Amino acid sequence: MKFLLAALAAVCSASVANLHTFEEFTKAFDKKYDNEEEKLYRRKVYEASLAQVLAHNVDTTQTWTKAINQFSDRTPEEFRNSHGWKPYWALKGERTFKAAPPLPVGFKLSDLPDSIDWREKGVITNIKNQGMCGSCWAFASTEVIESHVALNTSTLVELSPQNLVSCDSNPDHCGGKGGCLGSIPELAFKFVMDHGLASEADWPYRSGGTSQDGDCNATIKATASIDGWVKLEENNYTQVMYTLANVGPVAINVDAIPMQSYGGGLFKGCSLDKMHIDHVVQLVGYGVDAEANKYWIIRNSWGDTWGDAGYMHLLRHDPAEDWCSYDIYPADGTGCDNGPGTVTACGSCGVVYDVSYPTGATLL
């Protein structure tokens, strides 16, 4: 994947609900532009985004709202190339992951609880912001390791995405070229197996403000480790549901382009004819709303002013709906060098296509 390092400024704590003027927007998100020409261009993009937000939100048929956020001065094309991404596992035939355990004999989806939310169980850290770096892969991988460490040790510790961004190489260009130019959870998990992972306190995140990977410091002591990882069967809704209910949160890969302006509610903005998986997030649960709409609970890494305090309720399709599409650009995010030219991804925005989680997560 090729990334344009768009100036995605760090999200501030100001409320975005009442932002209307460009001046209010630039102040709230601490936007800085190189010259007046760029500022004028960003104003035009912002005003077009604002018009789309307002038009969407007066449509009473919509189940979700759009909002002004740190991406509102970026075109969809710029946004596509700025937020970083994920994989197809084709590392020269190397398969160091574990297959998902078989489902219990006689298992039915109806055996599962109606809802699961791992936030309620104290195993999810606070929302984070990847900023000006295509490091979603590092954030989602770190977050799911944090959760499984907490499940195994009853201790929730913030771990270091910077450790992965600075040190984890990507020679086969899976989901990018490494660091701020993209990678995949599988590579992150393998790195943590081999080297462990530092804490956020020992190795704070810096790349979000610099767009640079930073130097790898092998002298910083690891705080956590894993002994492997599980990769679920591609597009297996039943495995994903069972794993969420019985194992814990997972790392998933989605088409994030339609999510740029999401502001809350049940998101139904995914498209079947334009699937383009390009972003890694953490899946922390599922549920059913008051109108009997089924949803996934997505945790993003775009700060707590995006979406519903950093989260999204994403429409959950039953397998019988056959909600699947072709991603014809896997090299832009889901592919390694010499990987397939087309992949099939199922679920809203490809949510059940590529799903993984670590095993043996513990503190050192």
BALOBA-1460 file (C-alpha; in Angstrom, 3 decimals):
// residues 364
<rec num="1" residu="m" x="0.000" y="0.000" z="0.000"/>
<rec num="2" residu="k" x="1.228" y="3.469" z="-0.801"/>
<rec num="3" residu="f" x="0.462" y="6.109" z="1.780"/>
<rec num="4" residu="l" x="0.238" y="9.862" z="1.444"/>
<rec num="5" residu="l" x="1.229" y="11.210" z="4.842"/>
<rec num="6" residu="a" x="-1.706" y="13.551" z="5.229"/>
<rec num="7" residu="a" x="-1.550" y="15.932" z="8.135"/>
<rec num="8" residu="l" x="-3.978" y="14.192" z="10.447"/>
<rec num="9" residu="a" x="-3.470" y="16.442" z="13.471"/>
<rec num="10" residu="a" x="-3.870" y="15.012" z="16.951"/>
<rec num="11" residu="v" x="-7.440" y="15.093" z="18.174"/>
<rec num="12" residu="c" x="-8.086" y="17.598" z="20.924"/>
<rec num="13" residu="s" x="-10.639" y="17.314" z="23.684"/>
<rec num="14" residu="a" x="-13.008" y="19.945" z="22.302"/>
<rec num="15" residu="s" x="-16.530" y="18.892" z="21.406"/>
<rec num="16" residu="v" x="-17.122" y="18.672" z="17.662"/>
<rec num="17" residu="a" x="-20.911" y="18.666" z="17.867"/>
<rec num="18" residu="n" x="-21.253" y="22.408" z="17.192"/>
<rec num="19" residu="l" x="-18.382" y="23.006" z="14.797"/>
<rec num="20" residu="h" x="-19.612" y="24.866" z="11.748"/>
<rec num="21" residu="t" x="-17.048" y="27.415" z="10.586"/>
<rec num="22" residu="f" x="-13.673" y="26.532" z="9.158"/>
<rec num="23" residu="e" x="-12.033" y="28.723" z="11.802"/>
<rec num="24" residu="e" x="-13.724" y="26.762" z="14.594"/>
<rec num="25" residu="f" x="-12.630" y="23.525" z="12.970"/>
<rec num="26" residu="t" x="-8.965" y="24.534" z="12.617"/>
<rec num="27" residu="k" x="-8.873" y="25.742" z="16.226"/>
<rec num="28" residu="a" x="-10.543" y="22.656" z="17.681"/>
<rec num="29" residu="f" x="-8.235" y="20.249" z="15.851"/>
<rec num="30" residu="d" x="-5.124" y="22.431" z="15.959"/>
<rec num="31" residu="k" x="-4.788" y="22.392" z="12.181"/>
<rec num="32" residu="k" x="-1.742" y="24.026" z="10.606"/>
<rec num="33" residu="y" x="-1.261" y="24.511" z="6.853"/>
<rec num="34" residu="d" x="1.905" y="25.270" z="4.927"/>
<rec num="35" residu="n" x="0.627" y="28.341" z="3.088"/>
<rec num="36" residu="e" x="-2.476" y="30.325" z="2.178"/>
<rec num="37" residu="e" x="-3.021" y="28.329" z="-0.989"/>
<rec num="38" residu="e" x="-3.263" y="25.081" z="0.949"/>
<rec num="39" residu="k" x="-5.438" y="26.748" z="3.586"/>
<rec num="40" residu="l" x="-7.873" y="27.907" z="0.918"/>
<rec num="41" residu="y" x="-8.001" y="24.403" z="-0.578"/>
<rec num="42" residu="r" x="-8.594" y="22.825" z="2.856"/>
<rec num="43" residu="r" x="-11.375" y="25.323" z="3.518"/>
<rec num="44" residu="k" x="-13.149" y="24.204" z="0.355"/>
<rec num="45" residu="v" x="-12.760" y="20.530" z="1.245"/>
<rec num="46" residu="y" x="-14.005" y="21.193" z="4.786"/>
<rec num="47" residu="e" x="-17.039" y="23.133" z="3.623"/>
<rec num="48" residu="a" x="-17.938" y="20.319" z="1.219"/>
<rec num="49" residu="s" x="-17.594" y="17.820" z="4.079"/>
<rec num="50" residu="l" x="-19.752" y="19.959" z="6.334"/>
<rec num="51" residu="a" x="-22.470" y="20.157" z="3.681"/>
<rec num="52" residu="q" x="-22.456" y="16.358" z="3.386"/>
<rec num="53" residu="v" x="-22.664" y="15.951" z="7.167"/>
<rec num="54" residu="l" x="-25.606" y="18.333" z="7.468"/>
<rec num="55" residu="a" x="-27.471" y="16.780" z="4.531"/>
<rec num="56" residu="h" x="-26.980" y="13.260" z="5.868"/>
<rec num="57" residu="n" x="-28.098" y="14.156" z="9.384"/>
<rec num="58" residu="v" x="-31.439" y="15.674" z="8.328"/>
<rec num="59" residu="d" x="-32.328" y="12.470" z="6.478"/>
<rec num="60" residu="t" x="-34.684" y="10.728" z="8.907"/>
<rec num="61" residu="t" x="-34.235" y="7.376" z="7.152"/>
<rec num="62" residu="q" x="-30.612" y="7.118" z="8.290"/>
<rec num="63" residu="t" x="-29.690" y="4.946" z="11.282"/>
<rec num="64" residu="w" x="-26.357" y="6.676" z="11.887"/>
<rec num="65" residu="t" x="-25.027" y="10.203" z="11.981"/>
<rec num="66" residu="k" x="-22.103" y="11.857" z="10.307"/>
<rec num="67" residu="a" x="-19.857" y="14.252" z="12.191"/>
<rec num="68" residu="i" x="-17.062" y="16.728" z="11.739"/>
<rec num="69" residu="n" x="-13.778" y="15.196" z="12.874"/>
<rec num="70" residu="q" x="-10.030" y="15.418" z="12.268"/>
<rec num="71" residu="f" x="-10.477" y="14.028" z="8.744"/>
<rec num="72" residu="s" x="-13.000" y="16.631" z="7.554"/>
<rec num="73" residu="d" x="-10.456" y="18.664" z="5.581"/>
<rec num="74" residu="r" x="-9.369" y="15.571" z="3.626"/>
<rec num="75" residu="t" x="-10.890" y="14.285" z="0.406"/>
<rec num="76" residu="p" x="-11.938" y="10.617" z="0.319"/>
<rec num="77" residu="e" x="-8.899" y="9.887" z="-1.855"/>
<rec num="78" residu="e" x="-6.515" y="11.495" z="0.643"/>
<rec num="79" residu="f" x="-8.239" y="9.732" z="3.518"/>
<rec num="80" residu="r" x="-7.894" y="6.385" z="1.726"/>
<rec num="81" residu="n" x="-4.126" y="6.863" z="1.555"/>
<rec num="82" residu="s" x="-3.551" y="8.126" z="5.073"/>
<rec num="83" residu="h" x="-4.907" y="5.798" z="7.722"/>
<rec num="84" residu="g" x="-2.798" y="2.711" z="7.299"/>
<rec num="85" residu="w" x="-3.335" y="-1.008" z="6.921"/>
<rec num="86" residu="k" x="-3.404" y="-4.809" z="6.744"/>
<rec num="87" residu="p" x="-2.926" y="-8.241" z="4.946"/>
<rec num="88" residu="y" x="-3.140" y="-11.399" z="2.998"/>
<rec num="89" residu="w" x="-0.916" y="-14.013" z="4.638"/>
<rec num="90" residu="a" x="1.560" y="-15.074" z="1.954"/>
<rec num="91" residu="l" x="4.961" y="-14.880" z="3.574"/>
<rec num="92" residu="k" x="6.754" y="-17.318" z="1.266"/>
<rec num="93" residu="g" x="4.461" y="-20.104" z="2.436"/>
<rec num="94" residu="e" x="5.352" y="-19.560" z="6.113"/>
<rec num="95" residu="r" x="2.382" y="-20.505" z="8.312"/>
<rec num="96" residu="t" x="3.368" y="-20.024" z="11.919"/>
<rec num="97" residu="f" x="-0.150" y="-19.257" z="13.083"/>
<rec num="98" residu="k" x="-2.531" y="-21.770" z="14.622"/>
<rec num="99" residu="a" x="-5.836" y="-22.811" z="13.107"/>
<rec num="100" residu="a" x="-8.928" y="-21.981" z="15.120"/>
<rec num="101" residu="p" x="-9.960" y="-24.775" z="17.505"/>
<rec num="102" residu="p" x="-12.915" y="-26.797" z="16.219"/>
<rec num="103" residu="l" x="-16.333" y="-25.713" z="17.394"/>
<rec num="104" residu="p" x="-18.000" y="-27.941" z="19.994"/>
<rec num="105" residu="v" x="-20.000" y="-30.837" z="18.577"/>
<rec num="106" residu="g" x="-23.581" y="-29.756" z="17.993"/>
<rec num="107" residu="f" x="-22.803" y="-26.049" z="18.460"/>
<rec num="108" residu="k" x="-25.427" y="-23.605" z="17.173"/>
<rec num="109" residu="l" x="-25.274" y="-19.830" z="16.973"/>
<rec num="110" residu="s" x="-28.424" y="-19.744" z="19.080"/>
<rec num="111" residu="d" x="-26.338" y="-21.181" z="21.943"/>
<rec num="112" residu="l" x="-24.462" y="-17.872" z="22.229"/>
<rec num="113" residu="p" x="-25.569" y="-14.941" z="24.393"/>
<rec num="114" residu="d" x="-27.450" y="-12.157" z="22.601"/>
<rec num="115" residu="s" x="-24.665" y="-9.686" z="23.333"/>
<rec num="116" residu="i" x="-21.015" y="-9.545" z="24.345"/>
<rec num="117" residu="d" x="-19.127" y="-6.359" z="25.208"/>
<rec num="118" residu="w" x="-15.585" y="-6.882" z="26.468"/>
<rec num="119" residu="r" x="-15.420" y="-3.255" z="27.596"/>
<rec num="120" residu="e" x="-17.701" y="-4.269" z="30.471"/>
<rec num="121" residu="k" x="-15.232" y="-6.929" z="31.618"/>
<rec num="122" residu="g" x="-12.298" y="-4.593" z="32.246"/>
<rec num="123" residu="v" x="-10.007" y="-5.904" z="29.513"/>
<rec num="124" residu="i" x="-10.051" y="-2.937" z="27.094"/>
<rec num="125" residu="t" x="-7.694" y="0.029" z="27.432"/>
<rec num="126" residu="n" x="-8.646" y="3.621" z="26.635"/>
<rec num="127" residu="i" x="-9.184" y="4.771" z="23.046"/>
<rec num="128" residu="k" x="-5.955" y="5.739" z="21.289"/>
<rec num="129" residu="n" x="-5.062" y="7.877" z="18.290"/>
<rec num="130" residu="q" x="-2.612" y="6.738" z="15.612"/>
<rec num="131" residu="g" x="-2.336" y="10.287" z="14.255"/>
<rec num="132" residu="m" x="-0.184" y="11.026" z="11.206"/>
<rec num="133" residu="c" x="1.096" y="7.467" z="10.771"/>
<rec num="134" residu="g" x="-0.272" y="4.436" z="8.949"/>
<rec num="135" residu="s" x="0.092" y="2.379" z="12.125"/>
<rec num="136" residu="c" x="-3.411" y="0.998" z="12.586"/>
<rec num="137" residu="w" x="-1.899" y="-2.493" z="12.338"/>
<rec num="138" residu="a" x="0.341" y="-1.792" z="15.342"/>
<rec num="139" residu="f" x="-2.487" y="-0.295" z="17.376"/>
<rec num="140" residu="a" x="-4.988" y="-3.081" z="16.754"/>
<rec num="141" residu="s" x="-2.347" y="-5.745" z="17.405"/>
<rec num="142" residu="t" x="-1.200" y="-4.065" z="20.605"/>
<rec num="143" residu="e" x="-4.777" y="-3.570" z="21.798"/>
<rec num="144" residu="v" x="-5.771" y="-7.201" z="21.309"/>
<rec num="145" residu="i" x="-2.599" y="-8.355" z="23.092"/>
<rec num="146" residu="e" x="-3.464" y="-5.991" z="25.977"/>
<rec num="147" residu="s" x="-6.896" y="-7.579" z="26.211"/>
<rec num="148" residu="h" x="-5.606" y="-11.147" z="26.216"/>
<rec num="149" residu="v" x="-2.922" y="-10.305" z="28.781"/>
<rec num="150" residu="a" x="-5.710" y="-8.939" z="30.991"/>
<rec num="151" residu="l" x="-7.835" y="-12.048" z="30.438"/>
<rec num="152" residu="n" x="-4.926" y="-14.304" z="31.399"/>
<rec num="153" residu="t" x="-3.420" y="-12.298" z="34.276"/>
<rec num="154" residu="s" x="-6.261" y="-10.038" z="35.533"/>
<rec num="155" residu="t" x="-3.921" y="-7.078" z="34.923"/>
<rec num="156" residu="l" x="-4.663" y="-4.464" z="32.250"/>
<rec num="157" residu="v" x="-1.485" y="-2.764" z="31.029"/>
<rec num="158" residu="e" x="-1.075" y="-0.332" z="28.144"/>
<rec num="159" residu="l" x="1.477" y="-1.707" z="25.696"/>
<rec num="160" residu="s" x="3.574" y="0.098" z="23.087"/>
<rec num="161" residu="p" x="2.486" y="0.455" z="19.444"/>
<rec num="162" residu="q" x="5.693" y="2.448" z="18.952"/>
<rec num="163" residu="n" x="7.736" y="-0.668" z="19.712"/>
<rec num="164" residu="l" x="6.126" y="-2.359" z="16.692"/>
<rec num="165" residu="v" x="6.246" y="0.682" z="14.407"/>
<rec num="166" residu="s" x="9.956" y="1.207" z="15.085"/>
<rec num="167" residu="c" x="11.148" y="-2.403" z="15.146"/>
<rec num="168" residu="d" x="8.879" y="-4.794" z="13.235"/>
<rec num="169" residu="s" x="10.155" y="-5.244" z="9.672"/>
<rec num="170" residu="n" x="7.942" y="-6.055" z="6.690"/>
<rec num="171" residu="p" x="10.203" y="-7.481" z="3.954"/>
<rec num="172" residu="d" x="7.370" y="-8.944" z="1.864"/>
<rec num="173" residu="h" x="5.403" y="-5.676" z="1.907"/>
<rec num="174" residu="c" x="2.306" y="-7.194" z="3.488"/>
<rec num="175" residu="g" x="-0.236" y="-4.419" z="3.835"/>
<rec num="176" residu="g" x="2.474" y="-1.838" z="3.173"/>
<rec num="177" residu="k" x="6.177" y="-1.339" z="3.616"/>
<rec num="178" residu="g" x="6.333" y="-1.403" z="7.396"/>
<rec num="179" residu="g" x="6.102" y="1.129" z="10.197"/>
<rec num="180" residu="c" x="4.069" y="4.185" z="9.251"/>
<rec num="181" residu="l" x="3.690" y="2.771" z="5.747"/>
<rec num="182" residu="g" x="1.545" y="-0.143" z="6.866"/>
<rec num="183" residu="s" x="1.784" y="-3.783" z="7.927"/>
<rec num="184" residu="i" x="-0.333" y="-6.617" z="9.319"/>
<rec num="185" residu="p" x="-1.276" y="-8.137" z="12.705"/>
<rec num="186" residu="e" x="0.322" y="-11.477" z="11.787"/>
<rec num="187" residu="l" x="3.739" y="-9.839" z="11.533"/>
<rec num="188" residu="a" x="3.124" y="-7.977" z="14.785"/>
<rec num="189" residu="f" x="2.210" y="-11.190" z="16.591"/>
<rec num="190" residu="k" x="5.287" y="-12.977" z="15.265"/>
<rec num="191" residu="f" x="7.480" y="-10.094" z="16.410"/>
<rec num="192" residu="v" x="6.009" y="-10.203" z="19.912"/>
<rec num="193" residu="m" x="6.520" y="-13.983" z="20.028"/>
<rec num="194" residu="d" x="10.203" y="-13.487" z="19.264"/>
<rec num="195" residu="h" x="10.978" y="-10.278" z="21.139"/>
<rec num="196" residu="g" x="8.158" y="-9.426" z="23.542"/>
<rec num="197" residu="l" x="6.453" y="-6.025" z="23.680"/>
<rec num="198" residu="a" x="7.335" y="-2.971" z="25.739"/>
<rec num="199" residu="s" x="4.836" y="-0.987" z="27.792"/>
<rec num="200" residu="e" x="3.500" y="2.380" z="26.661"/>
<rec num="201" residu="a" x="5.067" y="3.891" z="29.785"/>
<rec num="202" residu="d" x="8.521" y="2.646" z="28.783"/>
<rec num="203" residu="w" x="8.158" y="3.387" z="25.058"/>
<rec num="204" residu="p" x="5.589" y="6.145" z="24.382"/>
<rec num="205" residu="y" x="4.011" y="6.644" z="20.962"/>
<rec num="206" residu="r" x="5.678" y="9.431" z="18.935"/>
<rec num="207" residu="s" x="5.075" y="8.562" z="15.281"/>
<rec num="208" residu="g" x="1.571" y="10.045" z="15.263"/>
<rec num="209" residu="g" x="3.084" y="13.503" z="15.429"/>
<rec num="210" residu="t" x="6.059" y="12.943" z="13.155"/>
<rec num="211" residu="s" x="4.987" y="10.425" z="10.485"/>
<rec num="212" residu="q" x="8.365" y="8.774" z="11.074"/>
<rec num="213" residu="d" x="8.937" y="5.214" z="12.302"/>
<rec num="214" residu="g" x="11.583" y="6.201" z="14.838"/>
<rec num="215" residu="d" x="14.666" y="4.228" z="15.807"/>
<rec num="216" residu="c" x="14.378" y="0.728" z="17.209"/>
<rec num="217" residu="n" x="15.786" y="0.565" z="20.756"/>
<rec num="218" residu="a" x="16.408" y="-3.083" z="21.576"/>
<rec num="219" residu="t" x="17.558" y="-2.197" z="25.100"/>
<rec num="220" residu="i" x="14.048" y="-1.352" z="26.318"/>
<rec num="221" residu="k" x="12.779" y="-4.235" z="28.405"/>
<rec num="222" residu="a" x="9.694" y="-6.128" z="27.211"/>
<rec num="223" residu="t" x="6.646" y="-6.069" z="29.477"/>
<rec num="224" residu="a" x="4.451" y="-8.688" z="27.761"/>
<rec num="225" residu="s" x="4.790" y="-11.673" z="25.462"/>
<rec num="226" residu="i" x="2.678" y="-14.228" z="23.572"/>
<rec num="227" residu="d" x="3.376" y="-17.802" z="22.492"/>
<rec num="228" residu="g" x="1.526" y="-17.692" z="19.176"/>
<rec num="229" residu="w" x="-1.624" y="-16.588" z="17.472"/>
<rec num="230" residu="v" x="-4.778" y="-17.983" z="15.929"/>
<rec num="231" residu="k" x="-6.034" y="-17.009" z="12.503"/>
<rec num="232" residu="l" x="-9.716" y="-17.791" z="11.958"/>
<rec num="233" residu="e" x="-10.936" y="-19.286" z="8.709"/>
<rec num="234" residu="e" x="-11.575" y="-16.487" z="6.235"/>
<rec num="235" residu="n" x="-15.167" y="-15.208" z="6.142"/>
<rec num="236" residu="n" x="-16.346" y="-17.636" z="8.824"/>
<rec num="237" residu="y" x="-19.074" y="-15.723" z="10.675"/>
<rec num="238" residu="t" x="-19.760" y="-18.593" z="13.083"/>
<rec num="239" residu="q" x="-16.118" y="-18.823" z="14.166"/>
<rec num="240" residu="v" x="-15.977" y="-15.075" z="14.747"/>
<rec num="241" residu="m" x="-19.118" y="-15.089" z="16.878"/>
<rec num="242" residu="y" x="-17.979" y="-18.099" z="18.906"/>
<rec num="243" residu="t" x="-14.520" y="-16.618" z="19.442"/>
<rec num="244" residu="l" x="-15.905" y="-13.269" z="20.570"/>
<rec num="245" residu="a" x="-18.241" y="-14.930" z="23.043"/>
<rec num="246" residu="n" x="-15.835" y="-17.533" z="24.421"/>
<rec num="247" residu="v" x="-12.254" y="-16.383" z="23.860"/>
<rec num="248" residu="g" x="-12.039" y="-12.578" z="23.762"/>
<rec num="249" residu="p" x="-11.509" y="-9.574" z="21.477"/>
<rec num="250" residu="v" x="-9.882" y="-10.048" z="18.065"/>
<rec num="251" residu="a" x="-8.025" y="-8.017" z="15.443"/>
<rec num="252" residu="i" x="-10.000" y="-7.569" z="12.212"/>
<rec num="253" residu="n" x="-9.613" y="-5.797" z="8.908"/>
<rec num="254" residu="v" x="-12.189" y="-3.543" z="7.307"/>
<rec num="255" residu="d" x="-12.936" y="-1.156" z="4.488"/>
<rec num="256" residu="a" x="-12.655" y="2.071" z="6.474"/>
<rec num="257" residu="i" x="-13.184" y="4.503" z="3.628"/>
<rec num="258" residu="p" x="-16.980" y="4.790" z="4.174"/>
<rec num="259" residu="m" x="-16.353" y="5.368" z="7.894"/>
<rec num="260" residu="q" x="-14.511" y="8.662" z="7.498"/>
<rec num="261" residu="s" x="-17.328" y="10.884" z="8.806"/>
<rec num="262" residu="y" x="-19.089" y="8.418" z="11.129"/>
<rec num="263" residu="g" x="-20.473" y="10.210" z="14.165"/>
<rec num="264" residu="g" x="-22.622" y="7.595" z="15.924"/>
<rec num="265" residu="g" x="-25.562" y="5.228" z="15.568"/>
<rec num="266" residu="l" x="-25.889" y="1.969" z="13.639"/>
<rec num="267" residu="f" x="-23.554" y="2.218" z="10.651"/>
<rec num="268" residu="k" x="-25.055" y="0.941" z="7.398"/>
<rec num="269" residu="g" x="-22.741" y="2.792" z="5.033"/>
<rec num="270" residu="c" x="-20.724" y="-0.184" z="3.741"/>
<rec num="271" residu="s" x="-20.935" y="-0.933" z="0.039"/>
<rec num="272" residu="l" x="-20.964" y="-4.291" z="-1.707"/>
<rec num="273" residu="d" x="-19.739" y="-3.008" z="-5.062"/>
<rec num="274" residu="k" x="-16.804" y="-0.951" z="-3.763"/>
<rec num="275" residu="m" x="-15.173" y="-3.140" z="-1.140"/>
<rec num="276" residu="h" x="-11.624" y="-1.986" z="-0.446"/>
<rec num="277" residu="i" x="-10.234" y="-3.365" z="2.805"/>
<rec num="278" residu="d" x="-7.570" y="-1.009" z="4.130"/>
<rec num="279" residu="h" x="-7.657" y="-0.708" z="7.929"/>
<rec num="280" residu="v" x="-7.071" y="-2.822" z="11.055"/>
<rec num="281" residu="v" x="-9.241" y="-2.393" z="14.160"/>
<rec num="282" residu="q" x="-10.205" y="-4.305" z="17.289"/>
<rec num="283" residu="l" x="-13.525" y="-6.142" z="17.448"/>
<rec num="284" residu="v" x="-14.707" y="-6.041" z="21.066"/>
<rec num="285" residu="g" x="-18.230" y="-7.437" z="20.929"/>
<rec num="286" residu="y" x="-21.602" y="-7.754" z="19.285"/>
<rec num="287" residu="g" x="-25.240" y="-7.102" z="20.163"/>
<rec num="288" residu="v" x="-28.803" y="-6.348" z="19.084"/>
<rec num="289" residu="d" x="-30.415" y="-2.909" z="19.364"/>
<rec num="290" residu="a" x="-33.964" y="-1.939" z="20.350"/>
<rec num="291" residu="e" x="-35.111" y="-2.234" z="16.718"/>
<rec num="292" residu="a" x="-33.728" y="-5.790" z="16.509"/>
<rec num="293" residu="n" x="-30.806" y="-4.685" z="14.321"/>
<rec num="294" residu="k" x="-27.737" y="-6.840" z="14.874"/>
<rec num="295" residu="y" x="-24.364" y="-5.092" z="15.179"/>
<rec num="296" residu="w" x="-20.656" y="-5.529" z="15.779"/>
<rec num="297" residu="i" x="-18.798" y="-3.304" z="18.277"/>
<rec num="298" residu="i" x="-15.702" y="-1.870" z="16.594"/>
<rec num="299" residu="r" x="-12.900" y="-0.107" z="18.440"/>
<rec num="300" residu="n" x="-10.963" y="2.293" z="16.221"/>
<rec num="301" residu="s" x="-7.619" y="4.091" z="16.656"/>
<rec num="302" residu="w" x="-8.665" y="7.550" z="15.463"/>
<rec num="303" residu="g" x="-9.127" y="9.175" z="18.870"/>
<rec num="304" residu="d" x="-12.193" y="9.529" z="21.065"/>
<rec num="305" residu="t" x="-13.800" y="12.345" z="19.050"/>
<rec num="306" residu="w" x="-14.348" y="10.016" z="16.091"/>
<rec num="307" residu="g" x="-17.577" y="8.020" z="16.112"/>
<rec num="308" residu="d" x="-19.156" y="7.145" z="19.439"/>
<rec num="309" residu="a" x="-16.245" y="8.109" z="21.700"/>
<rec num="310" residu="g" x="-13.913" y="6.130" z="19.422"/>
<rec num="311" residu="y" x="-16.271" y="3.176" z="18.844"/>
<rec num="312" residu="m" x="-18.749" y="2.135" z="16.149"/>
<rec num="313" residu="h" x="-21.833" y="-0.042" z="15.978"/>
<rec num="314" residu="l" x="-21.470" y="-1.743" z="12.581"/>
<rec num="315" residu="l" x="-24.416" y="-3.552" z="10.987"/>
<rec num="316" residu="r" x="-24.015" y="-7.324" z="11.450"/>
<rec num="317" residu="h" x="-25.256" y="-9.484" z="8.576"/>
<rec num="318" residu="d" x="-26.289" y="-13.107" z="9.097"/>
<rec num="319" residu="p" x="-24.467" y="-15.623" z="6.872"/>
<rec num="320" residu="a" x="-27.718" y="-16.368" z="5.046"/>
<rec num="321" residu="e" x="-27.655" y="-12.828" z="3.665"/>
<rec num="322" residu="d" x="-24.508" y="-13.731" z="1.693"/>
<rec num="323" residu="w" x="-23.075" y="-10.245" z="2.220"/>
<rec num="324" residu="c" x="-19.810" y="-10.843" z="0.351"/>
<rec num="325" residu="s" x="-17.893" y="-8.916" z="-2.263"/>
<rec num="326" residu="y" x="-14.633" y="-8.921" z="-4.176"/>
<rec num="327" residu="d" x="-11.764" y="-6.738" z="-3.074"/>
<rec num="328" residu="i" x="-9.995" y="-6.221" z="-6.389"/>
<rec num="329" residu="y" x="-7.202" y="-4.119" z="-4.865"/>
<rec num="330" residu="p" x="-5.688" y="-6.433" z="-2.219"/>
<rec num="331" residu="a" x="-2.225" y="-5.034" z="-2.880"/>
<rec num="332" residu="d" x="-3.480" y="-1.693" z="-1.564"/>
<rec num="333" residu="g" x="-3.961" y="-3.160" z="1.871"/>
<rec num="334" residu="t" x="-4.691" y="-6.866" z="2.079"/>
<rec num="335" residu="g" x="-1.842" y="-8.216" z="-0.018"/>
<rec num="336" residu="c" x="1.791" y="-9.206" z="0.203"/>
<rec num="337" residu="d" x="4.210" y="-9.209" z="-2.714"/>
<rec num="338" residu="n" x="3.160" y="-11.871" z="-5.225"/>
<rec num="339" residu="g" x="-0.174" y="-12.350" z="-3.451"/>
<rec num="340" residu="p" x="-3.560" y="-12.900" z="-5.133"/>
<rec num="341" residu="g" x="-5.061" y="-10.206" z="-7.333"/>
<rec num="342" residu="t" x="-8.559" y="-10.590" z="-5.910"/>
<rec num="343" residu="v" x="-9.961" y="-11.754" z="-2.577"/>
<rec num="344" residu="t" x="-13.514" y="-12.348" z="-1.371"/>
<rec num="345" residu="a" x="-14.482" y="-10.514" z="1.809"/>
<rec num="346" residu="c" x="-17.740" y="-10.994" z="3.731"/>
<rec num="347" residu="g" x="-19.680" y="-8.992" z="6.278"/>
<rec num="348" residu="s" x="-20.197" y="-5.246" z="6.471"/>
<rec num="349" residu="c" x="-17.033" y="-3.593" z="5.131"/>
<rec num="350" residu="g" x="-15.368" y="-7.048" z="5.088"/>
<rec num="351" residu="v" x="-15.535" y="-7.455" z="8.865"/>
<rec num="352" residu="v" x="-15.224" y="-11.270" z="8.943"/>
<rec num="353" residu="y" x="-12.624" y="-11.632" z="6.178"/>
<rec num="354" residu="d" x="-9.375" y="-11.639" z="8.167"/>
<rec num="355" residu="v" x="-9.599" y="-12.226" z="11.924"/>
<rec num="356" residu="s" x="-6.858" y="-13.138" z="14.404"/>
<rec num="357" residu="y" x="-5.930" y="-13.118" z="18.084"/>
<rec num="358" residu="p" x="-2.845" y="-13.943" z="20.205"/>
<rec num="359" residu="t" x="-2.389" y="-16.976" z="22.454"/>
<rec num="360" residu="g" x="-0.446" y="-17.347" z="25.676"/>
<rec num="361" residu="a" x="-0.469" y="-13.599" z="26.328"/>
<rec num="362" residu="t" x="1.206" y="-12.832" z="29.633"/>
<rec num="363" residu="l" x="3.299" y="-10.321" z="31.562"/>
<rec num="364" residu="l" x="7.055" y="-10.805" z="31.918"/>
